[in-house]
Amino acid sequence: MLVPTLGTSPQLITHAVLGYNMPGGTSFEDCRLMTGLPINWLRTIIIILALLQAGWMTFDAARAFVVGDYFTATSGANAGQLGPWSKVVRAAGIEPRSSFMKAIFVIYGLAWIFVIERFIQGLPWTWLAMFIAAIGTLWYLPLGTASSLIQIALLIILKRSPVGLD
């Protein structure tokens, strides 16, 4: 089967990740064949992890505005305690349960969701923005740290791949 040569623009890759039909009738499968790589699951994993993390930050902080506090463990040694991030912001002079900190979380989460949307669109500046957002949440232990580390690793792999982002 002859595969049209369309190049590897960010839009082409985004369409491949999302499963859209390609220009000129090229299919999702043809895009996989053109790149010589399997379907770009790296982007999909990055997007899912980032959405979960940004969505949780936004939800937890917005909920904290309404009910007064973030979700915390309900039993065990850490019951009612915030994560290690609270020590970092307290050292910076910000009360972790303050409205100001909740607003920072909401704004960070919404900004990250905005960046994710642009990353899906394949805009070139978003790789760096996604990288910075993932680094900025490394202290969000334990799941946020794991998610951020995976995102950072996959972003680096994606940047170095033959398909790349540029």
N, C-alpha and C positions, 0 to 999 in steps of 0.2 A: 504494500500500500504506500503510495506517495504521500508524504506529509508536507503540507505547505510550510515554508520558512517564514515565520512571522517575527523572529527575534525573541528577545526575552525582556521586554519592557516591564516595568512594575505593574502596569495595567494587565498585561498578559498573565503574569504570575498571579495577581490577585484574582483574576477571572478563573484561573486554574484552581486556586485554593477554594474558591467559592462555588465552582462547578458551573459557571456560566458558559453558554456557547461562545465560541471565539469568533473574531471577525472572519469573514469569508467562509463561514460554515465549519471552521475547524472545531473539532470537539474537544472536550475535556481530556479524553484519552490521547488525542493527537498532541496536546500540549505536553503531556507526560513524555511522549515519544520524542518531541522536539528538544526538550531539555536534557534528555538522556538520564533523567532522574525519576524516581517514583513521584507521584503527586506530592506537592510540597506540603507535607504534614508538619514541617517545622513551624511554618507560619500559623497553621491552624492551632497547634499546641500553644504557641506563644499567645495567640489571641484569646484562647479559652482561659488560660491561666491568668492573663492580665485582666480579663473581664471579671473573673471570679474575685480576684484580689481587689480591684478598683470598686467593683460593685459592693463587696462586703464592707470596705472602708466607708463608702458613701452611706450604705444602709445603716451600719452600726452607729455612725456618728449622727445621722439624721434621727434615728430612733432615740439616741441618747439625749438629743434636744427635747424630744417629746416626753420621755419617761424619766429623764434625769441622770441616767448612767449607761455606760457601755455594757455589752454582754461580758460577763466574767464567769469564772468557774463557780459552781454552786456548792461544791463539796471538796473535801481534801485540803491539803496544806495551803493551796493558793486560792481558796474560796474568797470571792469578793475582791480579789486583787487584780490590778491591771498588769499587762505584760512588761517586759524589760524596757520597752520603748518609753514607759512612763518615767523611768529614772533619767533617761536621756533628756526628755523635755523639761522635767523638773530641774535638772542641773542647768538648763538653759534659761531658767526663771519663769517657765510657763507651768501653771497648774494643769495636770493632765485631765482633770475632770471639768475644767473651765469651759465656758461657752466659746472662748477664743480657740481653744484646742479642738473642740468639736467642729468649729467652723473651718479650721485648717484641714481636718480630715475630710469634710464634705467637699471643700474646694479642690483638694488634692485628688480625691476620687473622681469628681466630675471632670477635672482637667485630664486625668488619665483616660477616662472613657472617651473624651473628645479626641485624644491622641490615638487611641485604639481604632476609632472610627476612621481616622485619616490613614492609619497604618493599613487597614483593610483596603482602602482606596489605592494604596501603593505610592503615596507621596514620599519622595526621597528623604525629607528631613525627619520623618517619623522614626527611623531606625534609632537615631541618637536619642530622641525623646522617649522612646520605649525603654532604651537602655538606662537612661537617667531615672525614669520612674521606677524601674525594677531595683536599681541601686538604692533609691530613696526609701524603699520598704524592706530592706534587708533586716532591719531591727524588729520587724513585726513577727516575733517568734510565736510558735514554732513553724506553723504552716506557711505564713507569709515569707519567712526566710527561705524555706525549701522552694516555694513557688518562684520567688525572686531569683534564686540561684539557677533554677532550671531555665527561666526566661533569659537570664544573662548568657548562660552557656549556649542556648539555642540561637539567640541573636548573634552571637559571635560566629557560630557555625554557619548561620544563614548569610552573614556578611561575607564570609570567606568562600561560600559555595560558588560553583560555576554559574549558577543562575543569579545569585546575588540580589541586591536591591537597587543598584545604580543603573 
